[in-house]
Amino acid sequence: MSAFPVTAQPRLTESESPREQAEPEQATAAVEEAEPALVAHACLTPTPGQPLSVYVDVDETLLRHYGTRQIPIPAVIKQVKALYKQGAALYCWSSLGADYARQCAEVCGVAQCFVAFLPKPQLIVDDQQPKAWRRILHVHPSQCSSQTTVAEYREALKKPRQI
């Protein structure tokens, strides 16, 4: 099973234009007939009770590199543990792949805090640039020493931001 839900979309035939699409209820019915396993995810929307999704990088975030040595960054490790205890859904990712991310989290003693280990994306298919995403924060590893809580991050996500 994928770590990311798949959202079903009605398929257009070559002769159909967007204006000729069925009403939403009819489109959903068509999807339910064609792909019942995907429909469960089609209507999910984020809710206030949903865990805060946190993606944590490995190199120079969880671990600092000095020559051939990998040194865990204590403030980030402490932040990961604190967010985990507060119910955040943490994902560890690396441009070197999921296995590498898992190995590094194990070295840092926080592998149990993560829901999944992922490669960093190389291609994003989305109607928006990541910088335009409404509900996203970027936290530099040096900012982890402030030990911001899940509640504080949620509050920050509510504030309007400049794009």
NORGI-V497263 format. One record per pair of residues at least 12 apart in sequence whose C-alpha atoms are under 7 Angstrom apart, sorted by the first residue. I is the first residue (numbers start at 1). J is the second residue. If there is no record, write none. Layout:
{{I,J} {I,J}}
This chain:
{{5,41} {6,38} {6,41} {7,38} {7,41} {7,42} {8,31} {8,38} {8,39} {8,42} {10,27} {10,31} {51,87} {51,88} {51,89} {52,88} {52,89} {52,150} {53,88} {53,89} {53,90} {54,88} {54,89} {54,90} {54,91} {55,90} {55,91} {55,92} {55,93} {56,91} {56,92} {56,93} {57,92} {57,93} {57,94} {58,93} {58,94} {58,101} {58,104} {61,76} {61,141} {62,76} {62,77} {72,108} {75,144} {75,145} {76,141} {76,144} {79,144} {79,147} {81,113} {83,149} {83,150} {84,113} {86,150} {89,115} {90,113} {90,114} {90,115} {91,114} {91,115} {91,116} {91,117} {92,114} {92,116} {92,117} {92,118} {93,117} {93,118} {93,119} {93,120} {94,118} {94,119} {94,120} {95,119} {95,120} {96,119} {97,118} {97,119} {97,120} {98,117} {98,118} {98,119} {101,117} {102,117} {131,163} {132,163} {135,157} {136,157}}
